[in-house]
Amino acid sequence: MVRPVTLALTAGEPAGIGPDLCLQLAGEERRVGLVAIASRDLLEARARVLGLAVTLVPWQPGDEAVTTPGQLSVFHVPGLASPRPGVLDTGNSRYVLTTLTEACQGCLNGRFDGMVTAPVHKGVINDAGIAFSGHTEFLQEMCGVERVVMMLATEELRVALVTTHLPLKDVAAAITPERLTQVTRILDQDLRTFFGLERPRILVAGLNPHAGEGGHLGREELEVIEPTLAALRKDGLQLTGPLPADTLFTPHWLQDADAVLAMYHDQGLPVLKYQGFGRAVNITLGLPIVRTSVDHGTALDLAGTGRADGGSLFTAIAVAERMAHGQRAHQSGESR
């Protein structure tokens, strides 16, 4: 019998819609075990505001997570300063980071098969005097890995990024042979590990318009991208490109691809979000654990109103479950 997947679910910024989405999720049929890593007081208060009848079941390591609709397992994290929807409070910042720490540690020690994160508010955490650039970098440091890769995905499309949150003027200098090699190898390996793809087919975008037009519109393709891809192909990676980004995202190319590797944030993600906003999921590759997240922010104006859309969170959970099963299968294959 296959052991059910159990996922840690962090509720994110207390003033945002993360708590709302966790409570909405509790009312749905589900086959995966979910443990909300959050303040029980926060979830109780938000349930009252929303008028939701959810039974919060205390969870401790070793317990099974409930899957009954109307119930939600909760690992209580103390330290919440204020539970008010829509009102940011720097006093909540350390509590938010504690929820992430508990979830990640639980994955590393095998208590959870993966973690799914509701959105946090980077600004209020930094306003509290805590340097914080995002979930991805926080988990990268906790897991002790050199490089991680951001990939967003829908059912139809996966887009990974060579660079993420950089000013556009800094992107070209950041695309080095070393970075491109690391990112491409991580993408290839994790498509194998978590998604069961034996030989992932990856489309690689160029940096410049028309992929540099033979050097007339920029030389990064000739001097960095093409030589790096050629070296990786010798190691067996299935890479096509560099391709002009304005034609890469067409059925002609995508029908034979498992993922797209874009050079920078706004080259790849606008296409994906137009194609599937609200049902896309953010995946962190390069970690030894499964981590997925929603494709939207904290939506402070919707917190406590009952109008938050849980579609992206539901998708993030479904993808995390699939990845957890994929990781198990991969590890089982390695052990034989």
Residue pairs with C-beta under 8 A, 6 or more apart in sequence:
2 325
4 31
4 32
4 33
4 67
5 32
5 33
5 113
5 114
5 320
5 321
5 324
5 325
6 32
6 33
6 34
6 35
6 64
6 65
6 111
6 112
6 113
7 32
7 33
7 34
7 35
7 112
7 113
7 114
7 115
7 116
7 290
7 317
7 320
7 321
7 324
8 35
8 37
8 75
8 102
8 103
8 106
8 107
8 112
8 114
8 115
8 116
9 22
9 25
9 34
9 35
9 36
9 37
9 103
9 115
9 116
9 117
9 118
9 317
10 18
10 36
10 37
10 38
10 99
10 100
10 103
10 115
10 116
10 117
10 118
11 18
11 19
11 22
11 36
11 37
11 38
11 39
11 42
11 43
11 99
11 118
12 18
12 19
12 96
12 117
12 118
12 119
12 120
12 298
13 88
13 92
13 96
13 118
13 119
13 120
13 121
13 124
13 298
14 39
14 42
14 80
14 82
14 83
14 89
14 92
14 95
14 96
15 82
15 84
15 85
15 86
15 87
15 88
15 89
15 92
15 121
15 298
15 300
15 303
16 118
16 119
16 121
16 297
16 298
16 299
16 300
16 303
17 118
17 119
17 298
17 299
17 302
17 303
17 308
18 118
18 119
18 120
18 298
19 38
19 42
19 43
19 46
19 85
19 118
19 303
20 46
20 50
20 85
20 302
20 303
20 304
20 306
20 308
21 118
21 294
21 308
21 310
21 313
22 36
22 38
22 43
22 72
22 118
23 43
23 46
23 47
23 50
23 52
23 54
23 72
24 52
24 308
24 310
25 34
25 72
25 310
25 313
25 314
25 317
26 52
26 54
26 69
26 70
26 71
26 72
27 52
27 54
27 69
27 70
28 69
28 314
29 69
30 67
30 69
30 317
31 67
31 321
32 67
32 317
32 320
32 321
33 64
33 65
33 66
33 67
33 73
34 65
34 67
34 72
34 73
34 317
35 59
35 65
35 73
35 74
35 75
35 112
36 43
36 56
36 72
36 73
36 74
36 75
37 75
37 77
37 99
37 102
37 103
37 106
38 74
38 75
38 76
38 77
38 99
39 76
39 77
39 78
39 79
39 80
39 83
39 95
40 56
40 58
40 74
40 76
41 80
41 83
42 80
42 83
43 54
43 56
43 72
43 74
44 56
45 83
46 83
46 85
46 304
47 53
47 54
47 56
49 85
49 304
50 304
50 306
51 306
53 70
54 70
54 71
54 72
55 70
55 71
55 72
56 71
56 72
56 74
57 66
57 71
57 72
57 73
57 74
58 73
58 74
58 76
59 65
59 73
59 74
59 75
60 75
61 106
61 111
63 73
65 73
66 72
66 73
75 102
77 95
77 98
77 99
77 102
78 95
79 94
79 95
79 98
80 92
80 95
81 89
81 91
81 92
81 95
82 89
82 91
82 92
85 300
85 303
85 304
85 305
86 300
86 301
86 303
86 304
88 121
88 123
88 124
88 300
89 124
90 124
90 127
90 128
91 128
92 124
93 124
93 125
93 127
93 128
93 130
93 132
94 128
94 130
96 120
96 125
97 125
97 130
97 132
97 138
100 117
100 120
100 135
100 138
100 139
100 142
101 142
103 112
103 115
103 117
104 115
104 139
104 142
104 143
104 289
105 142
106 112
106 115
107 113
107 114
107 115
107 289
107 290
107 291
108 142
108 143
108 288
108 289
113 290
113 320
113 324
113 327
113 328
114 289
114 290
114 291
114 292
114 320
114 321
114 323
114 324
115 289
115 290
115 291
115 292
115 320
116 291
116 292
116 293
116 313
116 316
116 317
116 320
117 135
117 291
117 292
117 293
117 294
118 293
118 294
118 313
119 293
119 294
119 296
119 297
119 298
119 299
120 134
120 135
120 298
121 297
121 298
121 300
122 132
122 133
122 134
125 132
126 132
132 138
133 165
134 165
135 284
135 291
135 293
136 148
136 150
136 164
136 284
137 148
139 148
139 284
139 287
139 289
139 291
140 147
140 148
140 284
140 286
140 287
143 287
143 288
143 289
145 286
145 287
145 288
146 182
147 179
147 182
147 183
147 186
147 286
148 186
148 284
148 285
148 286
148 287
149 160
149 161
149 183
149 186
149 187
149 190
149 284
149 285
149 286
150 160
150 161
150 164
150 282
150 283
150 284
150 285
151 158
151 159
151 160
151 161
151 187
151 259
151 282
151 283
151 284
151 285
152 158
152 159
152 268
152 269
152 272
152 273
152 280
152 281
152 282
152 283
152 295
153 159
153 272
153 280
153 281
153 283
153 319
154 272
154 275
154 276
154 279
154 280
154 281
154 315
155 276
155 279
156 275
156 276
157 254
157 260
157 271
157 272
157 275
157 276
158 191
158 258
158 259
158 260
159 259
159 260
159 261
159 262
159 268
159 269
159 271
159 272
160 183
160 187
160 259
160 260
160 261
160 262
160 268
160 285
161 183
161 261
161 262
161 263
161 264
161 265
161 268
161 269
162 174
162 175
162 179
162 180
162 183
162 261
162 262
162 263
162 264
163 171
163 174
163 175
163 179
163 263
163 264
163 265
164 265
165 265
166 174
166 264
166 265
168 264
168 266
171 207
171 263
171 264
172 207
172 218
172 220
175 207
175 220
175 224
175 225
175 263
176 224
177 224
177 227
177 228
180 224
180 225
180 228
181 228
181 231
181 232
183 261
184 202
184 204
184 228
184 229
184 232
184 237
184 239
184 261
185 232
185 237
186 285
186 286
187 200
187 202
187 259
187 261
187 285
188 200
188 202
188 237
190 285
190 286
191 197
191 200
191 202
191 258
191 259
192 198
192 200
192 330
193 326
193 327
193 330
194 285
194 290
194 322
194 323
194 326
194 327
194 330
195 258
195 322
195 323
195 326
196 326
196 329
196 330
197 258
199 236
199 238
200 238
200 258
200 259
201 238
201 240
201 256
201 257
201 258
201 259
202 237
202 238
202 239
202 240
202 257
202 258
202 259
202 260
202 261
203 240
203 241
203 243
203 248
203 253
203 254
203 257
203 259
203 260
203 261
204 225
204 229
204 239
204 240
204 241
204 242
204 243
204 260
204 261
205 211
205 241
205 242
205 243
205 244
205 245
205 248
205 260
205 261
205 262
205 263
205 267
205 268
206 212
206 220
206 221
206 225
206 241
206 242
206 243
206 244
206 245
206 263
207 218
207 220
207 221
207 225
207 242
207 263
207 264
208 217
208 218
208 220
208 221
209 217
209 218
209 244
209 246
210 217
210 244
210 246
211 221
211 241
211 242
211 243
211 244
211 245
212 218
212 219
212 220
212 221
212 222
212 242
214 222
215 221
215 222
221 242
225 241
225 242
226 242
229 239
229 241
229 242
232 239
233 239
240 253
240 257
241 248
241 261
243 253
245 262
245 263
245 267
245 268
247 253
248 254
248 260
249 260
249 271
254 260
260 268
262 268
262 269
272 280
273 280
273 295
277 295
277 296
278 295
278 296
278 309
278 311
278 312
279 311
279 312
279 315
280 295
280 312
280 315
281 292
281 293
281 294
281 295
281 312
281 315
281 316
281 319
282 292
282 293
282 294
282 295
282 316
283 291
283 292
283 293
283 319
283 323
284 291
284 292
284 293
290 320
290 323
290 324
290 327
291 320
292 316
292 317
292 319
292 320
292 323
293 316
294 312
294 313
294 316
295 312
296 312
299 308
302 308
